[in-house]
Amino acid sequence: MKKSRAAISLLTAAAISASVLLSGCSGDSGKDGVTTITMLQYKPEAVKAFEKIEKLFNETHDDIQLKIESPNEAMTVLKTRLIREEYPDIVGIGGDMNYSNFLDADLFEDISDLEIINEINPAYLKMEKELELLPKDGTYALPYAANAAGILYNKDMFEQNGWEIPETWSEFISLCDEIKASGTDPLYLGYKDTWTCLAPWNALAVGLAPSDVCSSVNAGRTTFAAEYAEVADKIKVLLDYAEPNPCAYSYNDACTAFARGQSAMYPIGSYAVPQILSVNPDMNIDSFTFPANENEQDNVLNSGIDLHFSVMKGTKNKEAVYEVLRFLFYDETVQIYLDDQGGIPCKEGDFKLPEFLNGMQQYIKDGRMSDYHDHHYPSEMSVDAMIQTYLMDNNDNSAQQFLERFDKEWARYNRDLIARVKKYEEGQQ
């Protein structure tokens, strides 16, 4: 019999195709009456938090034992196990195309009858639905933790110079001009690692383009050339306020430079803070939402699901799996994860968040958030490299060529999906 939630609180204080029938899911009841539930999660950097969570669960349950695996290259491991029909009961992965493809292959259970869904921020549930390649009835993932991207800034430097947080694009550009005039680089970009180009791209895109732009393009209702034109223009403006030749400097270089005060701001995600602090542990960092628009009310925080949990289809002990999920979503358990990994809880409630997210908290509270657009991009398309190439192109027609290529490459890498969406749309008429 499981022990009481009160006991849990005390201990905490002290402490790949649709045809696959997942008959191989674990969750078996042993001869001693104990059910073992297995979970595979994709964040090896969070292994200590999950070891703590696993231990606490097992100490507070007599009839269920939880086994959490945190392998390197978890997506590769998971795909290999699917081929071998060695299925975990629960998977913990990110809210991106990996999830979309697994869902599209009908590998996950509908868990819409699990009551804790009602405790999750609706903005993150909306992101989950937008990850569906084709609309599906039901709920197939529980958002757990998210991160955010916008502008990290040196709070001490801002206070010393009397610089104010901008709320509009014009105010942001005026601030950059003021900082530049003072002799400090307003921004550090570090675009040598192509993926870093996606940080400001996403942060601008959520405010300037519809959240469902990818599915709308698939349905033939719009084009990226139409929806991303302003994004392409504004991301190039940032080059005027950054280090010379940003493509010569890596992500590590950018984190180090920002930590050492070589720039006042850094357009990157909250995930960069631990590395920045490893260079300068005393740095006073805060953040704000990228002010992409001229009307502050039109600005949107770029926040995406870093970790969510899905139940593999065919799990043998659904109630035991549900008990594990309920435990994971206890406030005390969520806080264990946040204390270790930082980030934003997807569950609504009174959680202690890192101080560097203070400037974004009102957006989180109000649900003014939208997913990273690249969570919907096929990895084979290499959008990050396309953006980097565009940013290095000084020709007058570079934006037009980039956007035309975006549409062309999208059609190439999503040909089959576009055909399926077209067929689906025709069936809805």
N, C-alpha and C positions, 0 to 999 in steps of 0.2 A: 504494500500500500504506500502510496506517495505521502510524504510528509507535508505539513502545512506550509502555506506561503509565509506565515510569520517566521517559521524556522528558516526559510530561505533568506528572509530579510536580515535575520540575526547573523546568519553565516556570511552573508555579503558584507555586513558591517565589519565582521571580523576578517574578514578576508580582502540512332541518328536518322532514323527514318520513321515514318508513321506506321509502318508495318511491324515494327518491333513491339512485341508484347512483353512488357517488363516483368515477366514472371520470375526473374532472377533477383528482384529486389530483396534486400536483407530483411531486417525487421523480424527475424525469426524468434519464436519463443523457445527458450531452452528447456531442458528437463527440470530445471529448478524453478520454472515459472517466470523467469526474468526475460523480458523482451529486449533485444539489442537493436538500437536504431543507429544507423550510420549516416554521417553527413560528410560530404566532401566540399570544402570551401576553397576559393581560388586565391586567397590573400596570404601568402606565406609570411609576410611582414606582421600579420596579426596573430601568429601562432601562439604567443604568450597569452593574449586575451582569450583565445578559444580554449587553451589548456585550462585556464582558470574557470571558464564557463562550464566546460565539460566536468571538471572536478566538482564544482558546486552542484551541478545537476545530479551527478551520481551520488553525492553525499546526501541529497535530499529526496531520493527516489529509491525505493526497494524493489519495485516491479519493472522498472525500465532502466536500462543502461545506455548511455550515449557515448558513441565513439566518433570523434571529429578528426578528419584527416585534412592536412593543410600542405599538400605537395607543391613543389615547384612545378611550373608549367601545368597547372591544374586542368586547363582546358584540353591540353593534349592527353593528359591522363584520363580525363573523363571520356573523351571520344574513344580512346583505346578500350576502356572498360565497356562502353556501349557495344562495341564490336564483339567483345568477349562475353557479353550478357552478364557482366558483373556490375550491378547497379546499386548505387547508394540509395537511401531512402529520401534524403534531402540534399539539394545542391545549393551552395552559396556562391553566386556569380554576380557580375556587374550587369547593369542595365544597358546593354549595348547589342550589337548585331549577333554576338554569340547566343545571347538569350533569345533574340528574335528567331534565329535559325532553329534552335532547339524547340521552341514553341511551335514553329511552323511544321516541324516534324512530328508534332503531337506526342511529345515525350513527357509532358507535365500534366499533373492532376488539376482539375478545377477545384479550388479551395474556397470558393465563394461562401460556403457555409461556416467558415471559421470566423468567429465573432470578433477577433482582434483586428480584422480588416477595418472595422468602424473606428479604430483608434489611430489610423494612419492619416497623415496629412493628405487631403484630397489632391493637392498639386502633384504629389508623387504617384498616386494611383492613376492620375491622368497621364503621366509620363509612361507608366506601364502599358496603358492601352495604346498609346501612340507607337510603342515598339512592336505592335502586332503587324505583321506584313499584310495580312488580311484580317478584317474585323472578326473577333471571336466573342461568343457569349461566355461569361464567367470571369473568374480571377485566377491567375496562374502564378503569381509571384507576390511576395510580401516585401515591400521596400523596407530596408533596415537602416542603412546609413548612407548619407549623401555627402558630396563635397560641393564646393562653389568656386567659381572663377570670376574675376573682375579685376580690380586694382588693389594690390597690396601697396601700402605706403609707409614711409618712415614717420611715425607719429611725432617723435621728438623734433625732427627737422621741420615738419609742418608747424608745430607749436612755436618753435624758435623764430620762424620767419613770418608767422601770422597768415599762412596759406590756408584757405578755406576749402572744404570739400565741395567739389562741383556737382551740380545736379542736372546740368544740361550739357550737350555737346559743345556749345559755344563757351560755356563756363570752363569746361575741361581744356579746350584749346587756349583760352586766355590764361588759365593756370599754367599750362605748359610753357607759354611764352614768358610768363613772369619768372618761372623757375629757371628757364634757359638764360634769361637776362641776368640772373644772379650768379651765373657761372657754374651751375650744377646741371647735369643731364636730367631732364624730367623723367625719362624712361630708360630702362635697360631691357633688351629684347632677347638676345641670345638665340638667334634663329638657326645656328649651325645644325642643331638637332631638329630635323624637320617637324617633329610633332609639336614643338613649342610654338610654331606658327598657328596652331589650332587654338591656343589659349585666347588670344585677343579676337581671333576670327569667331569663335563660338560666343564670346562675351558680347560682341557686336551683333552677331546674327540673331540672338534671342530677342533683342530689342527692336531689330529692324526688319525681320522676316517672320512669317507665320511659323508657329511651332510644328505644324503639320506639312511644311513645305515639301519634304521628301515624298510623302504619300500623295500629295497633290500633284507633284510632277509625275509620279508613277501612273496616276489616273488621267494624265493628260490635261489637267485643268490649268497648269501654269508652267513656267520654265524657270530655271535657276538664273538665266540671264535677266529675267524680269525681277525676281525676288532678291537677288544678291547684289544688284548693281551698287546700292549705297554701301553695303558691307565692304565690297571690294574697294570702293573709293576711300572710305574712312580708315581701313586698316593700312592703306598706303600712306595716309597722312601721318601716321604714328612714326614713320621713318624719319620725319623732320625733327623729331624730339628725342631721338635715341642715340646710342653710341654709334660712331662711324662704322659702316660695314657690319651690321649685326649678324650677318650670316657667317662671319668669321669666328663668332663666339658661341660656345655651347651653353646648354642649360646649367651646367655646373659653374661656368664662368659667370653667367647672369646672376645666379644665386649668390655667388661670392661677391660680385661687384655691388649688388644691392645691399648685402649685409655689411659691407665696408663703407657705405654711404656714397658710392659713386653715382647713384641715381636716387631721386626722391620717391619714385614709384616703380612698380614692376607689374605689368599686366600678365598675371598667371593665376593658377588655381591655389586654393588653400593647401593642397597637397605639397606645395613647395616650402611651406613654413618650417617643417622640421629640418630640412637641409640648410635653410637660411640661418636658423638658430644654431646649427652645429658649427657655423663659422663665427657667429656673433651671438652668444647665448643671452646677452643683455639687451639685445635690440628690441625696441618698442614698436611692434608692428600692429597696424590696424588695416582695415579694408573698406572698400565701398563698391557698390554696383557700378559697372561701366555705364556712364551717362551717354548712351548712344543717340538719344533723341533731344529735340529742342523743348519738348514738354516732359517734365519729370514724371508725370503720371504714365507716360508711355514706356518708361524704362522697365526692364525686366531683369531679375537676377538670374545669372547662368548657374543653375544647380542641377546636378544629375545624380542618379542612383549609383553609388559606388559599390553597394552590396545589397542583394536581396536574396530571399530564400524561396525555392520552388520544391515541390514534392514530385518525385519521379512517379510516372504513371505505373500502376500495378503494385505499389507498395503493399505489403501484406498486413501491416498493422497501422491502419490510418489513424486510429484513436491515439496510439502511442506516439505517432509522428506529430499529431496535433498537440499533444501534451508538451513535446519538445519545443514546438513553435511558440506555444503560450509562454513557456519558460523563457525563451529567447527574448520575448517582448515584454517581460516584466521590466518595470522602470529600473530596478536595481541591476538587471542583466545588461540592459542597453547602456547604462552608465559605465559598467565595466569596460565595454567595448569603446565607448567614447573617451574614457580616461586614457586608454592605451593608444588609440588611433586618431583621436580628434574627430573632426568632421561634424556633420549635422544629423541629428536623429530624424528618421522619417516618421516615427511615432510622435504624435502630439503629446505635450506634457511639459513639466517643469524640469528641464535638464540643465546641467552645468555645461556651458559651451566655452570653447577657447576664446580668450579675450580678442584675438585677432579677427574674430567674426563679428565683433560688436557692431561695426558699421553696416553689416548686412542683415542684422537680426530683424529689423522691421519688415523687410521684404519677405523673410522666412515666415514670420508671424502672419503676414497678410496673404501668404500664398502667391506672391507675385514672382513666380519662378518658372523657368522653362528649361528643358533638357538640352544638353550639349548636342548640337546638330550632328557632330561627327559620330555620335552613337548610332546614327542611322546610315552612315556611309559604309559601303563595303570596303574592307581593308585592301582588297586587290586594286582598288581605284587609286590608292595613294594620294588622297586629297591633300595631305600635309605637304608632300613634295610639289604638288601643283601650285599650292599657295606660295611656297618658297620661291619657285621659279618665277611666278608672277611678280613677287616683291623685288626680285633682282632685275626685272625687265623695265628699262627706262623709256621704252618707246611710247609714243602718244596713244597708240591704240592697244596698249597692253591689257587694259581692263576688259575691253571688248573681246580680245582674243582668249583671255583666260576664261571668261564666262561662257563663250561659245564652246571652248574645250570642255568645260565642266558639264554642260548639257550633253555633248557628244560622248564623253567617257561614261557618264551616268547611264545613257541609253545602252552603251556597249556592255557594261558590267551588270546591268539589271534587266537585260532583254527578256529572260524567262519570267521574272517577277512582274514586269510591266505587262506581259501578255496575260498572266494570271489575273492581275488587277483589272485589266480591261474586260476579261471574261466575267469577273465578279461584278463589276459595275453594270455590265449589260444585263446581268441576271437580276439586278435590283430595280431595273426600269419597268 
